[in-house]
Amino acid sequence: MNASSSNPQVHGIFDPATWTVTYVVYEKPGSACAIIDSVLDYDPKSGRTSHTSADKVIEFVKANNLQVEWILETHAHADHLSAAPYLKAHLGGKTAIGDHITAVQGVFKSIFNLEPGFKQDGSQFDHLFKDGETIQIGALSGHTMYVPGHTPACVAYQFGDAVFVGDTLFMPDVGTARCDFPGGDAKTLYASTRKILSLPPATRLFMCHDYPPNDRAVKFETTVADQRANNIHVKDSISEEAFVEMRTKRDATLEMPVLILPAVQINIRAGELPPKEDNGIAYAKIPLNAL
């Protein structure tokens, strides 16, 4: 393994509206790349979508003469809509997510009472990655890590010394993600964090979000060593029992994310909007008193 493949280039694009980071991971300018956790801009007041965040990704990819091979999702996000179809149309590449997305599709097809033709087999994505499956991006070779708990379908992606953890971990001063969505589980999340934190101490960890406390600047890169020493929820001195108790109590106080209802039903479709109705308009459903 050469230096560039063991230490890939990572470019993060922060979306301030959703506190989300989209990543482009690649070997060098002119090489193949993957895009991880893209954002489709969505105005919840008007129901309009736009592409400011995704266009920044396109601009970076083209400026560096990169060839997109994969457009990856760490899970079916509840806090932003995926721009995967838009990016695929402009840059090419294959969409992919972990293979447990089928369980999430089953749960939310029932909650949203989706159309009979909605498939619960993950076929909306070009590929479903199994735990540990290899991902090739030109000369970069990576793999998936199944890390459920926040949702039952969460995966992380590792390329060399870089791991894209999704919502499993946040920056050390923020902690971990909630576990009270359908299929979430605090004990399972604790085990997933230990899986990630068992990697070598210098391993770079890239967060899907940052919610900065105390007016600090936005940050989204840390290390295994920093997380083990300082993460307020899962540092080495915190037991599974203490974590589960904390996470359960904390989750009971949290409001639902602003975009959960439109986001989940679109993200389980790999970012495609629901089928247009006979007036030519696509609709997102709002289930009343269901969550």
N, C-alpha and C positions, 0 to 999 in steps of 0.2 A: 504494500500500500504506500503510495507516494504522499508527500506532505499535504498536497492540496486535497487529496481524497480523505485523509485522516482529519484534516482541519478545513472543512468546506467554508466557502464564503457564505455569509448570511446577511441579507438586507431586510430590515424590518420597516414597515410602513404603518404608522400609528393613525388610527381613525378616532378623532376626539369625540365624535358623536356617540360612539358605542364603546369607547375605551378598548378597542380591539386592535391587535397587531396582525397584519398580514405579512408573511415571510416569503422571500425568494431565496432558495438555497441552490448553490451552483459551485462548480469547481473553479472557474475563472471566466473572465469575459470571453464571449464567443462559444461557450460550452453549452451543454444541456442544463436545464434547471427544472425545479419543481416550485409551484406556488402553494402555500399552505394557509388555509383559513382566510379566504377572501371575504370582502364586505361589499354588499349591494346597499347603496344609500336608500333609506326608506323614511318617508315623512309620515308618522302615525296620524297626524291631523288630517292630511289630504289623501293618504293612501297612494301617493305617488312615489315611484322609484326613480333613481338617477345613478350616475356612474362616476362621480368625482373620485371616490376612493379607488375603484377598480382602474380608472384611467391612469392613476399614479403608478399602479403596478405595471400597466402596459407600457407607460413611458420608460420605466426603469428597465424592463425586459428588452425593449427595442434599443435603448441607449447603450446597452451592454452586449447587444447582438446575441442574446440568449435564445435558445430553442426550448420551448416548453414541452416537457414530456409528461408531466403529471400535474394535476390540479387536485390537491389533497384536502380532505376535511378531517379534523381530529374527532369530531362528533357532530350530531345534529344540534347546532347552536340554538339557544333560547333567547339570546340577546342581540343577535344581528342576523340579517339575511345573507345568504351566500351569493356571490357574484360569479360562481363557477360557469354557468352557461354563457354569460357575456364574455368572460375571459377566453373560454374555449372557442367561441366564434371569432375572436380577434387574434388569438395566439396559437390555437391548436392545443394539443395535449389531451390526456385522458383523465376523466374525473374518477375519484376513488375515495373510499371510506372503509372503516373496519367492518368485517362481515356480521357483527352483531347488530348492525343497523336494522336488520329485519325484525328484531324484537321491538325496537323503538317504533318502527312503522306499524307493527301490529297494535301496540298500545294506542298510538295517536290516530290510527284509522278509526278506531272505535270512539275515541273522545271527540273527534271532529266529524264523525259519521261521513267519511269521505266517499266519493263516488264508487260504485261497485267495481269499476274498472281499475281502481288504484291497486297496484300490485304490492304485496308485502314481501317480495323476494330480493329487494335491493337492485332490481334490474334498471332502475332509473340512473344508476351509476355505471360507468364503463367497467369498473372492477371493484371487487370487495376483497380487502386484504385480510388474510388469516393472521393470527398471532404469530410473530416471528418470521413472517414471510419476507423474502428479499424484495427490495425496491431498487431498481437500477435507473440511474439518471446519468447517462453517458458514462464517464469513468467513475462516478460516485456510486457506491453500493451502500444501501441502507436497509433497514428493516422496521417492521411495526412492533410495537409493544402494547399488548392489551392491558389497559389500566382503568377498569370500570370503577364506579362508585358515585361520581357526579351524575353520570348516566350509565346504563348498562352496556353502552356501545362505545365508550371512549377508548381511543388509541393514542399513543404517542408515536412519533417517528424519529428514529435515530439515524444520522448520517455522520460517520466518523465520531468526532468528539462533541457533536451538536445534537441535542435532543429537544424536540418540539413537543411540549408536554400538554398542550391543550388547556383544559380547565382543571387538570388534576392538582396543580400547584400554582400559586401566585408568588409575587416577590416576597421575600422573607418577612417584611413588615406588614404584609396583608394576609398571608396564611394559605388557606385552601378554599376550594369551591364548595358551594352548598350541595347537599345530598337529598333534598326533599322533593325533587322532581320525580315523576313516575319512573320506577325502576332504580332510583338512586339508593345508596346505602352507605352510611358513615363507616361501618366496619370494613366494608369492601374498599372504600376510598383509602383508608389508612393502609391497607395492604398494598394498594397500588402505589402510594407514595413511597413506601419502603422499597418497592421494586425499583423505582427510579433512583432513590437515594442510596441504593446498594451499588450504583455505578461508581467508577473511579472518581475521587474527589475533585479533580480538575475538569470533569465533564461540564460542558456549557449547557445550561438549561434556558430555553426560550419560552416565555410565557405567552399565552393567547391574549391575555388582558393585563392591564394595570389600572388599579384604582388608588392613586397615590394618597396616603394619609399625610396630615400635617403640612400640606402645601409643598411637599417635595416634588422635584421634577419627575416626569414620567420615565420609568425604567422598565425594561422587559427582558434583560439578560442577567443571569446569575450563574452560580455553580452548585454542584452537589455539596461541596464543602460548606459553602455559605448557607445553604438551606439546612443542612444537618446541624449547624451551629446556631442558627438564628431564626429559623422559621417559627413564628409565634404559635403555630398550631401543631407542627409535626417535627420540631427539632428533636434530637436524639434523647433528650431528657423526658419527653412526653410519651406516656404509655398509650397503648391502644384504647384502654378503658377510659382514660382521661380525655383522649381525643373524641371518642364517640359521645361521651357526655357533653362536652363543649359544643360539638358540631350539632347535636340534636337540639340543645337548648337555643343555640344561636339561630339555626334554621327556622325555628318556630317564630322568630321575631321578624323575619325578612319578608318584604313585599315581593310579589312576582315581578320579574323583569318587564320593562315597559313593552318590549317587542315579542314576548314569548308566543302570543297567539298567532300573529302572522308569520313569525320566524320559523317555528317548528313545522308548521304544515307545509311551508315552502322548502325548508331544508331537507325534510325527509323525501322530497322529490328531486334531490340533487340541485336545488336552487331554481328549478323550473316553476313558473307560476301555475296555479291550478288551471284545468282546461277552461277555455273561454265558453261562456254560455251563449244562448241563441241571439243575444244582442251584441256579441263580439267582445264582451268585457269579462275578465277573470275576476273572481271574488275570493277573498279570504274569509273563512267562517269565524264567528265569535261565539263559542259555546258558553251559554250563560249558566252560572252556578255549577260549573263542572270541575274546576280546578281549585 
